[in-house]
Amino acid sequence: MEHWNIKGYTLEYDDDTHTYLVDGVIVPSVTQVLSLKFGNKYEHVNRSTLERAANRGTLIHKAIEEYCKTGADDSSKELHNFIFLKNYYDFKVLENEVPIIIFTDDKPTAAGRLDLILDINGGLAVADIKTTAVLDKEYLAYQLNLYRVGYYQSYDALACELYGVHLKENKRKLVKIPVNEGIAWHILEDYKGGKHE
């Protein structure tokens, strides 16, 4: 069980059950909130294919995190493509795997962990790494806007930009996503209102 202190709250994450708790109370993950609109995006994918893709995605995330923290290079194509994007767009990775709590009406409503906080063009940005074959920009817009709200609420730091980092075999793209706080609050209100049941 991992845990962090955020704004006087204790956030815990149980990796075995993929469960977030705030001060001992289970709260939905950002992924669960997003399932309200998008459902289970991969329900029609073969289970073994899905597991292989998930494991590969986890390895890529870990390789990037390790590179950002220590400079370690696992020689993977995706890491080298990430390094290419970092150099080409001249961004700096300030933080990896940042835990956040999202509050509505001063109550913890959801939690999650965002992939990257970047310094790009002199401004703060939230970014998410995607290793899927096709980049779902609508899903990414909701996800990143929720993370942006949570990052601000958790750390009093306002990200001005949002990016998807798309890495899949030979694909390497940095995709700017519009800031739209309204969609984040709308999906949170719907989830809180019980429309997920």
C-alpha positions in Angstrom: 0.0 0.0 0.0 1.5 3.3 -1.1 0.5 6.5 0.8 0.9 10.3 0.5 -0.1 13.3 2.6 -1.9 15.8 0.4 -3.6 19.0 1.8 -3.8 17.4 5.2 -5.4 14.2 3.8 -3.9 10.7 3.7 -4.2 9.3 0.2 -3.5 5.5 -0.1 -3.3 3.3 -3.1 -3.7 -0.5 -3.0 -2.1 -1.8 -6.2 -3.5 -5.3 -5.8 -7.1 -4.0 -5.9 -6.4 -0.7 -7.8 -8.2 1.1 -5.0 -7.7 4.7 -3.8 -8.6 5.6 -0.2 -8.7 9.1 1.3 -8.5 9.1 5.1 -9.5 5.4 5.0 -12.6 6.0 2.7 -12.6 4.5 -0.8 -12.9 7.1 -3.6 -13.2 6.4 -7.3 -10.2 6.6 -9.5 -10.1 9.1 -12.4 -10.4 6.0 -14.7 -13.6 5.0 -12.9 -15.0 8.5 -13.2 -14.2 8.4 -16.9 -16.0 5.0 -17.3 -19.2 7.0 -16.8 -18.8 8.5 -20.2 -16.6 6.0 -22.0 -17.6 2.7 -20.4 -15.0 -0.1 -20.6 -13.2 0.9 -23.7 -11.5 -2.5 -24.0 -14.3 -4.9 -23.2 -14.3 -6.4 -26.7 -10.5 -7.0 -26.8 -9.2 -10.5 -26.2 -8.1 -10.9 -22.5 -4.6 -12.1 -23.3 -4.1 -9.4 -25.9 -5.2 -6.8 -23.3 -2.9 -8.2 -20.6 0.1 -8.1 -23.0 -0.7 -4.5 -24.0 -1.2 -3.5 -20.3 2.1 -5.1 -19.3 3.9 -3.4 -22.2 2.4 -0.1 -21.3 3.5 -0.5 -17.7 7.0 -1.3 -18.8 7.2 1.8 -21.0 5.9 4.0 -18.2 8.4 2.6 -15.8 11.3 3.0 -18.3 10.4 6.6 -18.8 10.0 7.3 -15.1 13.4 5.6 -14.4 15.0 7.6 -17.3 13.6 10.9 -15.9 14.8 10.2 -12.4 18.2 8.5 -13.0 19.0 8.8 -16.7 18.8 4.9 -17.1 18.2 3.8 -20.6 16.6 0.4 -21.2 17.2 0.7 -25.0 13.5 0.4 -25.8 12.2 2.0 -29.0 9.5 3.8 -27.0 12.0 5.3 -24.5 14.2 6.6 -27.4 11.1 8.1 -29.0 10.2 9.8 -25.7 13.8 11.2 -25.5 13.5 12.4 -29.1 10.2 14.3 -28.3 11.8 15.7 -25.1 14.7 17.1 -27.1 12.7 18.2 -30.1 10.1 20.1 -28.1 12.6 21.1 -25.5 10.5 20.2 -22.5 11.7 19.3 -19.0 10.1 16.6 -16.9 9.6 18.1 -13.4 7.7 15.2 -11.8 6.5 11.7 -12.6 3.6 9.6 -11.3 2.1 12.5 -9.2 -0.7 11.5 -6.9 -3.7 13.8 -6.8 -7.0 14.2 -5.0 -10.0 15.9 -6.7 -12.4 17.7 -4.4 -15.9 18.9 -5.0 -17.6 21.0 -2.3 -14.4 20.6 -0.2 -14.9 16.8 -0.1 -12.6 14.2 -1.7 -14.4 13.0 -4.8 -11.8 11.1 -6.8 -8.1 10.3 -6.9 -5.5 9.3 -9.3 -1.9 9.5 -10.4 -0.9 11.6 -13.4 2.1 10.6 -15.5 4.1 13.8 -16.1 4.4 17.4 -15.0 6.3 19.2 -17.7 8.0 22.6 -18.1 7.3 23.4 -21.7 7.8 26.8 -23.3 8.4 28.2 -19.8 4.9 27.1 -18.5 3.6 24.2 -16.5 1.9 21.3 -18.3 0.1 18.1 -17.4 0.9 15.2 -19.7 -0.2 11.6 -20.0 1.7 8.8 -21.8 -0.4 6.7 -24.2 0.8 3.4 -25.7 -2.4 2.5 -27.5 -2.5 1.9 -31.3 -4.8 4.8 -31.8 -4.8 8.0 -29.6 -8.3 8.7 -28.3 -8.2 12.5 -28.0 -11.7 12.8 -26.5 -10.9 10.4 -23.7 -7.5 12.2 -23.2 -9.2 15.6 -23.0 -11.5 14.4 -20.1 -8.6 12.6 -18.4 -6.1 15.5 -18.6 -8.6 18.1 -17.6 -9.5 16.1 -14.5 -5.8 15.7 -13.7 -5.3 19.4 -14.2 -8.1 20.2 -11.6 -6.7 17.6 -9.2 -3.2 18.9 -9.5 -4.2 22.5 -8.8 -6.4 21.4 -5.9 -3.7 19.1 -4.4 -0.6 21.4 -4.9 -1.9 24.9 -5.7 0.0 24.8 -9.0 -1.9 25.7 -12.1 -1.0 23.9 -15.3 -1.6 26.1 -18.4 -1.3 23.3 -21.0 -2.2 19.7 -21.5 -0.4 17.1 -23.7 -0.7 13.5 -24.7 2.6 11.7 -25.3 1.8 9.0 -27.9 4.3 6.2 -28.1 3.6 3.0 -29.9 6.4 1.2 -31.7 7.5 3.7 -34.3 4.8 6.3 -33.4 6.0 9.3 -31.5 3.8 12.4 -31.1 3.3 15.2 -28.6 -0.3 16.2 -29.0 -1.6 19.4 -27.4 -5.1 19.0 -25.8 -7.3 22.0 -25.1 -7.8 23.1 -21.5 -11.5 22.8 -20.7 -12.2 22.8 -17.0 -15.9 22.6 -17.7 -15.9 19.1 -19.0 -14.0 17.9 -15.9 -16.6 19.5 -13.5 -19.5 18.2 -15.7 -18.3 14.5 -15.5 -17.5 14.8 -11.8 -21.0 16.2 -11.1 -22.6 13.4 -13.1 -20.5 10.8 -11.3 -21.3 12.3 -7.9 -25.0 12.5 -8.8 -25.1 8.7 -9.1 -25.4 8.5 -12.9 -22.7 5.8 -12.8 -24.9 3.3 -11.1 
